[in-house]
């Protein structure tokens, strides 16, 4: 299977990532081989260039014609529609599982796989969206748009380290997407770093943000979440990746507000 993945074309793997992480009907144009979906995380930050770009554009240009708060809500809604709330679904399941599953690994996994959302998940999503909107509202439209462009790919790059740091917590048949990501190679890791670091380096260059806080604090949040996931599950799931991605991204916005 590893040989089959390596034999697939690089553009097929990128195409699969955009199909997997967005709701754009790209599959109508071209359907890459099934093996490519095992590598989608390797191009996850690249999809953040698109989702972050759309969100930033809606916020920035929307603020020229609409009240700023309305533009922010439209920007958040735009990304939700573009991604199909994929990561928000993961965050809700993550909070439900870790909030209601106690220390029972199998119960946590069962709750996370359940398609119904619980009280913990609802409250978690409400608090997350309120914090996100409030953080963006505290910035100027230009600063908010630039932060989004940097935070989206960077948070995905940081979160992808979970794939390197621990195994998958379920079997491939038990996974929601029926796909287990392959281990990230050295070449893929370098590609991930380029995808995630270029936007945030540009952001730091354009602003007077303390780059040490901007890099250190989100990475520390990811590491603490990794310790929690490892302690509870001894492995990651897709929901864990989605939740960590959003929480790391939110941390970046909160750091910028400081």
N, C-alpha and C positions, 0 to 999 in steps of 0.2 A: 504493500500500500504506500509506503514511503517513496518507493521508486516511481509509482504512478503520479504522485503529487509533484515530485521534482520534474517529471516530464511534461507537466502542463505548462502552458504559456504564461508569462508574467502578466500580460494584459488580461488573461482570463481570471487570474487570481484577484487582480484589482477590481475587475468587473463584478466578480462574486461578492466582494466586500461591499460594494455600493448596493448591490441587490439585497444583501443580508441586513445591512444597517440602515437602509432607507426604505421608503415605500414607493419610490419611483419605479414605474413599470419597465425597468431596463431589461427585464427578462423577456419582454416581447420582442426586443431588438436582437438579443443574443443570449443564449443560455450556456454558461460555461460548464465544463465537466463537474460532476458531483464532488470529486476529490478537492476541487478548489475551495470549497466551503470550509475545509479543515484549516485553511490558511487565512481566513478573513481578518483575524486579529492583527496579522502582520501589516495590514493596510488600514487598520481602524483609524489612526490619526488622520490619514488622508481623507477619509469620509468626513472628518471633523472640519476640514477646510471648506467642504460644501455646506454642512449643516450650520457651522458657525458663520459662514459667509452669508447665508440666507437670513439667519437670525439678526446679524449685525446690520445688514442692508435694510431690513424691515424696520428695525429700531431707528436707525439714523435718518433714513429718508421719510419714514412715517412721522418722526418728530417735527419735520418741517411743515406738515400740514395738519397734524393732530396734536391734542394735548399729550405731553410727554408720557404720562402714566398709561394712556391708551396705546401709544406706540410700543411701550414695553410689553404690555399684555398681548398685543398683536404679534410681536416678535417671538414671545414665548410660545404662543399658539402656533405660529408658523413652523417652529422647529418640532413641536409635538406632532403636527400633521405630516411633516417631512419624514420623521423617524417612526411614525406610528406609535409614539409613546413607548418605544421599546425599552429604553433605559429606565423610564419612570415606572414601568411595570416591574422591572427588576428591583427597583428601590422599594416599592410597596411590598413585594414578596419577601425581600430581604428583611425588612422591618417586621413584617408579620412573623416570619420564621424565627428570627432571633429574639423577637419580643415575646412570642407565645410558646416557643418550643423548649424553653428552659435549657437544660444541659443534655437533653436527649437528642443525639445526632439524627437518628432516623425520623423522629418527630419533626425536627427542624426541616429536614429535606422534604418530608411529606407536606408540611404546611407551605413551603416555598413552591412546591409543584402544583398545589391546589389553585385552580383558576379563580376561585372566589377571593375577594379582598376582605381583610378583617379590620377591626378597629385600629390596631396599631398601624397598619398600612395606610388607612385613610388619613389618620392624624399626621403620620410621617410625610405624606405627600403634600398635605395642606401647609405644614410648617416649612417644608422645603421650598415650595413655590412662593410662599410669602417672603421668605428670606431672600430668594433669588430676585424677586421683583423689587424688594426694598433696597437691596445692594445696588442693583442697576439704577434705580431711581436716585440714589445718592450721588451718582456720577453725572457728568455732562454727557450729552448724546455722543459726542466724539470719543470721549474716554470709554464709555460703555461699549461702543461698537468695537473699538480697538481691543478692549479686554476680552470680549467675546471671541474675536478672531484668534486671539492667543490662547485663551483658556480651553476652548473646545478641543483642539488637537492635542494640547499638552496633557490634559487630564486623561485622554484616551491612551497616550503614550505611557504615562505613569501607571495607569491601571493594567496595561498589558503585561506588566511585570509579574502579576499574579500567576500568569501562565507559566512563567519561568520558575517561580518560587514554590509552587505546590502542584500536586496532581489534580486531575478532575475528580470530583467527589462522587460522581455517579458513573454508571456504565453508559456506553453510547446509546444503547436501547432505551435507557431510562431518561435520557436528556430530553428537554422540551423540543429542541430543534433537531434531535436525532443526529447530532454532530458533535464530535469532540475535537477541539482545536489541537493541532499538532504542536509539539514543543518548538519554541522559537530558536532558530539557529543563530549563529554569530552574524551572518550576513543579514538575516531578517531583523536582528536586533539593531544593527547599524542603520538599516532603512527606517526602522521605527523611530530611532533617535533623530534622524534627519527630519522626518515628517512632523514630529512633535516639538522639536527645539527651534526650528527655523521661525515659526510664527512668534514664539515667546521671546526669542532673541531680538526680533524686529520690534516687538512691543517695548522691551526694555530700552532699546536704542532710541525709540521715539518719545519715551516718557522719562520722568525722573523717579520711577518706582525703585524702591530698594530691592534689587534683584536677589539678594541673599534671602530675604523674607519670602519673596515671591516663589522661589524655588524650594526652600527648605520646609516651610510650613505645610504646603500641599503634600510634599513627599512624606513628611512625618505623619500626616493624617492617613495617607495610604498605608504606611507601615503599621500604624496602630490598628487599622481595619484588617490588615493581613494577619496580625497576631490574633485578633478576635476570631476571624474565620478559621484560622489554623487550629485554635484551641477548641472551637465548637465542632468543626466538620472534618478537619485534617485534609481539606481539599477545597477547590473553588467550584462554583457553578456559574452558569450564564447570568443568573440573577445577582450573584455576588459581584461580577464584573460590572454590570449595569449600575448597581448601587454605589460601588466604590468610585466609578467614573463620575457620577453626578455629585457625590460628596466632595471629591477632590476638586472638581470644577467650582462648586459653590465656595470652597475654601479660598480659591484664587480671587473670586469676586469680593469676598470679605476682607482679604488681605489688601486688595486695592482700595477699598473704602477707608482703611486705616491710614 
